Amino acid sequence: MSLSYNKSNPIATAASANAPGLLQQVGMAGTAAVITVTFIHPIDVIKTRIQISPEYGAAGMGGTFKKIAGAEGVTALWKGVNAAWLRESSYTSLRLGLYEPCKIAFGCTSPETTTFVKKFAAGSAAGALGSLAGNPFDVLKTKMMATESGTPSIVGTAKDLLKNQGVGGFYRGIDSNIARAMVLNGTKMACYDQMKGYVVDFTGLPKGNLLVQFLSAGSAGFFMTCTVSPFDMIRTRLMNQPADAKIYNNALDCFMKIVKNEGPLTLWRGFIPIWSRFAPTTTIQLVIFEQLRGMMGMKSL
């Protein structure tokens, strides 16, 4: 049984012949990402503090929230949000906007040729490209979120980073960030795409239906947390290293030292706040993106 997209959801309609170009897809993805991160950023600040400090780690999400709000004020939960906007405008706009073109490049031209592995590969490729563009803003965002005294400015943080570490400082942790982005976006887009098929088969609703998108995105957020947490921990540690004390040489060295000195489960420290961030971020981001695609005359992913 097939249902018309217009009947089930007049906003997310099936595509017209004149689908938007690549720049429009990237622009829609960036818009969805910036709107989403504005609301989700406080969870990211809490997650970052827990990852870099055993004290915050022991306090948990609720304790970390109280510590930050009590010592620095509630507005401290939005430290680095301007860098986050720039990051989402570059990184997420590309990793979402390039997913469909990458799927086509990997040979996903029909249901028969569209496999989970190809979806994962397409998501990973889009994630790697987005990470290259967004890494400088990711470094700035991480440093600003980790600052406990005062309210750091993005310009001041950038100048300090350039002075102490040079241009290379903006690409600190690039290896772990690309690996994280590939795993994250591969898991996110492949699981979302795959789950939509299962939800459609189970409910009989079309892919453009808001409930289908919501359930699929929520499921993808959980699987993302499982696969990405270790990469997120390594990336945060590398990006937050002090300029005058190099603790880790690279991503592999960071991984080995964390496992040896703190135990393998440390790689999943902050799992709950990461999931608390991923679940709403993925859901809001993908649903807004899908609705924008529908408004622009594009079919659902």
Stockholm file with secondary structure:
# STOCKHOLM 1.0

chainA/1-301         MSLSYNKSNPIATAASANAPGLLQQVGMAGTAAVITVTFIHPIDVIKTRIQISPEYGAAGMGGTFKKIAGAEGVTALWKGVNAAWLRESSYTSLRLGLYEPCKIAFGCTSPETTTFVKKFAAGSAAGALGSLAGNPFDVLKTKMMATESGTPSIVGTAKDLLKNQGVGGFYRGIDSNIARAMVLNGTKMACYDQMKGYVVDFTGLPKGNLLVQFLSAGSAGFFMTCTVSPFDMIRTRLMNQPADAKIYNNALDCFMKIVKNEGPLTLWRGFIPIWSRFAPTTTIQLVIFEQLRGMMGMKSL
#=GR chainA/1-301 SS CCCCHHHHCSSSCCCCSSCCCHHHHHHHHHHHHHHHHHHHHHHHHHHHHHHHCHHHHHHHHHHHHHHHHHHHCGGGGGTTHHHHHHHIIIIIHHHHHTHHHHHHHTTCCSTTTCCHHHHHHHHHHHHHHHHHHHHHHHHHHHHHHHCCSSCCCHHHHHHHHHHHHCGGGGGTTHHHHHHHHHHHHHHHHHHHHHHHHHHHHHHCCCTTCHHHHHHHHHHHHHHHHHHHHHHHHHHHHHHTCCTTCCCCSSHHHHHHHHHHHHCGGGGGTTHHHHHHHHHHHHHHHHHHHHHHHHHTTCCCC
#=GC SS_cons         CCCCHHHHCSSSCCCCSSCCCHHHHHHHHHHHHHHHHHHHHHHHHHHHHHHHCHHHHHHHHHHHHHHHHHHHCGGGGGTTHHHHHHHIIIIIHHHHHTHHHHHHHTTCCSTTTCCHHHHHHHHHHHHHHHHHHHHHHHHHHHHHHHCCSSCCCHHHHHHHHHHHHCGGGGGTTHHHHHHHHHHHHHHHHHHHHHHHHHHHHHHCCCTTCHHHHHHHHHHHHHHHHHHHHHHHHHHHHHHTCCTTCCCCSSHHHHHHHHHHHHCGGGGGTTHHHHHHHHHHHHHHHHHHHHHHHHHTTCCCC
//
